[in-house]
Amino acid sequence: MSIESHDARRMTFARRVFASSAPRAVLLIRLAVGVVFTSEGIQKFLYPEALAAGRFAKIGIPAPEVMGPFVGGVELVCGVLVLLGLATRLAALPLVIDMIVALISTKVPILLGHGFWRFQHLMVPKHGFWSMLHEARTDMSMLLGAIFLFIVGAGAWSVDAALVRQRPRDGHVPGS
């Protein structure tokens, strides 16, 4: 493979990751998703016993003393990237995984009314389908918001869009 074709493939990949033809209104979804994840990530460091290692130990997440700060860091970093609209598609993927794990580890036990796999049922007033849906409303919103951002990208008002506008299609930088 020639250097030119390798560079062209790298440029095509970068364009696919950063480019977005989505409207400016995507900023509203980025704000919702980014603020929630950023604040939850910060709170995992501020209140580790209630929201990170302590909570993770109660529900059965393995290595809670490692996973608490790890998940907090992922939520914080990816949340900030989503807010900025920088590498939005790449930042959305770990957030999708985060929400899938949250739903499986905390909401499935509510649905069943008992533990599921290795995850413990935390006491909620009721269990079953409607209780699970009530408790899962934020998780579902964040999951769908992150999937949406992965599909459409950051939109016109983002760092991603500014980077794509700055680099010409052919990769030629003016004046070089």
C-alpha positions as YAML, in Angstrom:
chain: A
units: angstrom
residues:
- id: 1
  name: MET
  ca: [0.00, 0.00, 0.00]
- id: 2
  name: SER
  ca: [1.38, 3.39, -0.94]
- id: 3
  name: ILE
  ca: [1.75, 6.22, 1.52]
- id: 4
  name: GLU
  ca: [-0.81, 8.26, -0.43]
- id: 5
  name: SER
  ca: [-3.48, 5.54, -0.27]
- id: 6
  name: HIS
  ca: [-2.79, 4.98, 3.44]
- id: 7
  name: ASP
  ca: [-3.16, 8.73, 4.07]
- id: 8
  name: ALA
  ca: [-6.36, 8.79, 1.99]
- id: 9
  name: ARG
  ca: [-7.84, 5.90, 4.00]
- id: 10
  name: ARG
  ca: [-6.88, 7.63, 7.26]
- id: 11
  name: MET
  ca: [-8.51, 10.84, 6.02]
- id: 12
  name: THR
  ca: [-11.67, 8.95, 5.03]
- id: 13
  name: PHE
  ca: [-11.86, 7.35, 8.48]
- id: 14
  name: ALA
  ca: [-11.34, 10.71, 10.20]
- id: 15
  name: ARG
  ca: [-13.98, 12.34, 8.02]
- id: 16
  name: ARG
  ca: [-16.49, 9.58, 8.87]
- id: 17
  name: VAL
  ca: [-15.76, 9.94, 12.59]
- id: 18
  name: PHE
  ca: [-15.91, 13.74, 12.72]
- id: 19
  name: ALA
  ca: [-18.24, 14.74, 9.86]
- id: 20
  name: SER
  ca: [-21.90, 15.35, 10.57]
- id: 21
  name: SER
  ca: [-24.66, 16.68, 8.38]
- id: 22
  name: ALA
  ca: [-26.95, 16.84, 11.39]
- id: 23
  name: PRO
  ca: [-28.65, 20.17, 12.13]
- id: 24
  name: ARG
  ca: [-27.57, 22.64, 14.78]
- id: 25
  name: ALA
  ca: [-30.40, 21.42, 17.02]
- id: 26
  name: VAL
  ca: [-28.27, 18.35, 17.83]
- id: 27
  name: LEU
  ca: [-26.62, 20.71, 20.31]
- id: 28
  name: LEU
  ca: [-29.68, 20.24, 22.55]
- id: 29
  name: ILE
  ca: [-29.14, 16.46, 22.71]
- id: 30
  name: ARG
  ca: [-25.42, 16.98, 23.29]
- id: 31
  name: LEU
  ca: [-26.20, 19.33, 26.17]
- id: 32
  name: ALA
  ca: [-28.63, 16.89, 27.79]
- id: 33
  name: VAL
  ca: [-26.35, 13.86, 27.42]
- id: 34
  name: GLY
  ca: [-23.14, 15.74, 28.18]
- id: 35
  name: VAL
  ca: [-24.40, 17.50, 31.30]
- id: 36
  name: VAL
  ca: [-25.87, 14.33, 32.79]
- id: 37
  name: PHE
  ca: [-22.75, 12.21, 32.19]
- id: 38
  name: THR
  ca: [-20.32, 14.95, 33.23]
- id: 39
  name: SER
  ca: [-22.19, 15.61, 36.48]
- id: 40
  name: GLU
  ca: [-22.56, 11.88, 37.24]
- id: 41
  name: GLY
  ca: [-18.85, 11.36, 36.61]
- id: 42
  name: ILE
  ca: [-17.92, 14.20, 38.97]
- id: 43
  name: GLN
  ca: [-20.31, 12.90, 41.64]
- id: 44
  name: LYS
  ca: [-18.73, 9.43, 41.50]
- id: 45
  name: PHE
  ca: [-15.53, 11.10, 42.74]
- id: 46
  name: LEU
  ca: [-17.27, 13.38, 45.24]
- id: 47
  name: TYR
  ca: [-19.48, 10.67, 46.76]
- id: 48
  name: PRO
  ca: [-17.75, 7.33, 46.08]
- id: 49
  name: GLU
  ca: [-19.54, 5.45, 48.85]
- id: 50
  name: ALA
  ca: [-22.99, 6.40, 47.58]
- id: 51
  name: LEU
  ca: [-22.41, 6.50, 43.80]
- id: 52
  name: ALA
  ca: [-19.23, 4.61, 42.91]
- id: 53
  name: ALA
  ca: [-17.27, 1.92, 44.78]
- id: 54
  name: GLY
  ca: [-19.77, 1.68, 47.65]
- id: 55
  name: ARG
  ca: [-22.78, 1.40, 45.37]
- id: 56
  name: PHE
  ca: [-20.98, -0.88, 42.93]
- id: 57
  name: ALA
  ca: [-20.10, -3.26, 45.79]
- id: 58
  name: LYS
  ca: [-23.77, -3.38, 46.87]
- id: 59
  name: ILE
  ca: [-25.06, -4.26, 43.43]
- id: 60
  name: GLY
  ca: [-22.35, -6.79, 42.61]
- id: 61
  name: ILE
  ca: [-20.07, -4.99, 40.16]
- id: 62
  name: PRO
  ca: [-16.69, -6.78, 40.26]
- id: 63
  name: ALA
  ca: [-13.65, -4.87, 41.63]
- id: 64
  name: PRO
  ca: [-15.78, -1.92, 42.78]
- id: 65
  name: GLU
  ca: [-12.78, 0.02, 44.11]
- id: 66
  name: VAL
  ca: [-11.34, -0.01, 40.58]
- id: 67
  name: MET
  ca: [-14.55, 0.17, 38.57]
- id: 68
  name: GLY
  ca: [-16.00, 3.11, 40.53]
- id: 69
  name: PRO
  ca: [-13.25, 5.58, 39.60]
- id: 70
  name: PHE
  ca: [-12.93, 4.04, 36.12]
- id: 71
  name: VAL
  ca: [-16.63, 4.53, 35.33]
- id: 72
  name: GLY
  ca: [-16.53, 8.00, 36.90]
- id: 73
  name: GLY
  ca: [-13.58, 8.91, 34.68]
- id: 74
  name: VAL
  ca: [-15.26, 7.55, 31.55]
- id: 75
  name: GLU
  ca: [-18.46, 9.48, 32.30]
- id: 76
  name: LEU
  ca: [-16.55, 12.68, 33.05]
- id: 77
  name: VAL
  ca: [-14.20, 12.59, 30.05]
- id: 78
  name: CYS
  ca: [-16.77, 11.36, 27.52]
- id: 79
  name: GLY
  ca: [-19.39, 13.75, 28.91]
- id: 80
  name: VAL
  ca: [-17.06, 16.72, 28.39]
- id: 81
  name: LEU
  ca: [-16.19, 15.52, 24.87]
- id: 82
  name: VAL
  ca: [-19.91, 15.29, 24.05]
- id: 83
  name: LEU
  ca: [-20.50, 18.79, 25.43]
- id: 84
  name: LEU
  ca: [-17.71, 20.16, 23.25]
- id: 85
  name: GLY
  ca: [-18.75, 18.11, 20.26]
- id: 86
  name: LEU
  ca: [-15.22, 16.73, 20.00]
- id: 87
  name: ALA
  ca: [-14.81, 13.12, 18.83]
- id: 88
  name: THR
  ca: [-18.50, 12.80, 19.65]
- id: 89
  name: ARG
  ca: [-19.07, 9.48, 17.91]
- id: 90
  name: LEU
  ca: [-16.06, 7.95, 19.67]
- id: 91
  name: ALA
  ca: [-17.12, 9.41, 23.04]
- id: 92
  name: ALA
  ca: [-20.68, 8.10, 22.64]
- id: 93
  name: LEU
  ca: [-19.61, 4.43, 22.43]
- id: 94
  name: PRO
  ca: [-18.33, 4.06, 26.01]
- id: 95
  name: LEU
  ca: [-21.43, 5.89, 27.22]
- id: 96
  name: VAL
  ca: [-23.66, 3.39, 25.41]
- id: 97
  name: ILE
  ca: [-21.77, 0.54, 27.10]
- id: 98
  name: ASP
  ca: [-22.04, 2.34, 30.46]
- id: 99
  name: MET
  ca: [-25.82, 2.57, 30.14]
- id: 100
  name: ILE
  ca: [-26.24, -1.03, 29.00]
- id: 101
  name: VAL
  ca: [-24.30, -2.20, 32.08]
- id: 102
  name: ALA
  ca: [-26.37, 0.12, 34.30]
- id: 103
  name: LEU
  ca: [-29.62, -1.27, 32.91]
- id: 104
  name: ILE
  ca: [-28.52, -4.89, 33.27]
- id: 105
  name: SER
  ca: [-27.01, -4.48, 36.73]
- id: 106
  name: THR
  ca: [-29.67, -2.30, 38.35]
- id: 107
  name: LYS
  ca: [-32.89, -2.36, 36.34]
- id: 108
  name: VAL
  ca: [-33.20, -6.04, 35.39]
- id: 109
  name: PRO
  ca: [-33.19, -7.01, 39.12]
- id: 110
  name: ILE
  ca: [-36.02, -4.50, 39.67]
- id: 111
  name: LEU
  ca: [-37.95, -6.05, 36.80]
- id: 112
  name: LEU
  ca: [-37.46, -9.55, 38.21]
- id: 113
  name: GLY
  ca: [-37.89, -8.61, 41.86]
- id: 114
  name: HIS
  ca: [-34.69, -10.46, 42.79]
- id: 115
  name: GLY
  ca: [-31.02, -10.59, 41.87]
- id: 116
  name: PHE
  ca: [-29.99, -11.34, 38.32]
- id: 117
  name: TRP
  ca: [-26.79, -13.18, 37.39]
- id: 118
  name: ARG
  ca: [-24.20, -11.67, 39.77]
- id: 119
  name: PHE
  ca: [-26.17, -8.47, 40.40]
- id: 120
  name: GLN
  ca: [-28.09, -7.85, 43.59]
- id: 121
  name: HIS
  ca: [-31.56, -6.39, 43.84]
- id: 122
  name: LEU
  ca: [-31.47, -3.03, 45.59]
- id: 123
  name: MET
  ca: [-34.55, -2.29, 47.57]
- id: 124
  name: VAL
  ca: [-37.08, -0.15, 45.76]
- id: 125
  name: PRO
  ca: [-40.70, 0.28, 46.90]
- id: 126
  name: LYS
  ca: [-42.04, -1.95, 44.11]
- id: 127
  name: HIS
  ca: [-40.71, -4.32, 41.52]
- id: 128
  name: GLY
  ca: [-41.94, -5.44, 38.14]
- id: 129
  name: PHE
  ca: [-42.31, -3.91, 34.70]
- id: 130
  name: TRP
  ca: [-43.70, -0.48, 35.66]
- id: 131
  name: SER
  ca: [-41.29, -0.01, 38.55]
- id: 132
  name: MET
  ca: [-38.37, -0.93, 36.28]
- id: 133
  name: LEU
  ca: [-39.54, 1.55, 33.62]
- id: 134
  name: HIS
  ca: [-39.88, 4.27, 36.25]
- id: 135
  name: GLU
  ca: [-36.40, 3.64, 37.64]
- id: 136
  name: ALA
  ca: [-34.87, 3.30, 34.13]
- id: 137
  name: ARG
  ca: [-36.15, 6.58, 32.67]
- id: 138
  name: THR
  ca: [-32.85, 8.45, 32.90]
- id: 139
  name: ASP
  ca: [-30.80, 5.42, 31.87]
- id: 140
  name: MET
  ca: [-32.98, 4.86, 28.80]
- id: 141
  name: SER
  ca: [-32.86, 8.55, 27.85]
- id: 142
  name: MET
  ca: [-29.07, 8.62, 28.14]
- id: 143
  name: LEU
  ca: [-28.71, 5.32, 26.25]
- id: 144
  name: LEU
  ca: [-30.88, 6.53, 23.38]
- id: 145
  name: GLY
  ca: [-29.23, 9.97, 23.39]
- id: 146
  name: ALA
  ca: [-25.75, 8.41, 23.17]
- id: 147
  name: ILE
  ca: [-26.88, 6.06, 20.37]
- id: 148
  name: PHE
  ca: [-28.36, 9.05, 18.53]
- id: 149
  name: LEU
  ca: [-25.09, 10.98, 18.80]
- id: 150
  name: PHE
  ca: [-23.12, 7.96, 17.61]
- id: 151
  name: ILE
  ca: [-25.35, 7.74, 14.53]
- id: 152
  name: VAL
  ca: [-25.66, 11.41, 13.54]
- id: 153
  name: GLY
  ca: [-22.50, 12.92, 15.01]
- id: 154
  name: ALA
  ca: [-22.07, 16.20, 16.84]
- id: 155
  name: GLY
  ca: [-23.97, 18.46, 14.46]
- id: 156
  name: ALA
  ca: [-23.10, 21.79, 12.92]
- id: 157
  name: TRP
  ca: [-22.27, 23.61, 16.18]
- id: 158
  name: SER
  ca: [-19.38, 21.47, 17.38]
- id: 159
  name: VAL
  ca: [-15.62, 21.19, 17.44]
- id: 160
  name: ASP
  ca: [-15.96, 18.16, 15.14]
- id: 161
  name: ALA
  ca: [-17.73, 20.27, 12.50]
- id: 162
  name: ALA
  ca: [-15.14, 23.05, 12.84]
- id: 163
  name: LEU
  ca: [-12.33, 20.51, 12.30]
- id: 164
  name: VAL
  ca: [-14.00, 19.11, 9.19]
- id: 165
  name: ARG
  ca: [-14.62, 22.62, 7.79]
- id: 166
  name: GLN
  ca: [-10.97, 23.52, 8.42]
- id: 167
  name: ARG
  ca: [-9.56, 20.54, 6.46]
- id: 168
  name: PRO
  ca: [-10.22, 20.49, 2.72]
- id: 169
  name: ARG
  ca: [-11.66, 17.26, 1.18]
- id: 170
  name: ASP
  ca: [-8.54, 16.39, -0.79]
- id: 171
  name: GLY
  ca: [-6.31, 16.68, 2.28]
- id: 172
  name: HIS
  ca: [-4.29, 19.48, 0.67]
- id: 173
  name: VAL
  ca: [-3.52, 22.22, 3.13]
- id: 174
  name: PRO
  ca: [-3.54, 25.66, 1.46]
- id: 175
  name: GLY
  ca: [-0.11, 27.24, 1.26]
- id: 176
  name: SER
  ca: [1.81, 23.95, 1.47]
...
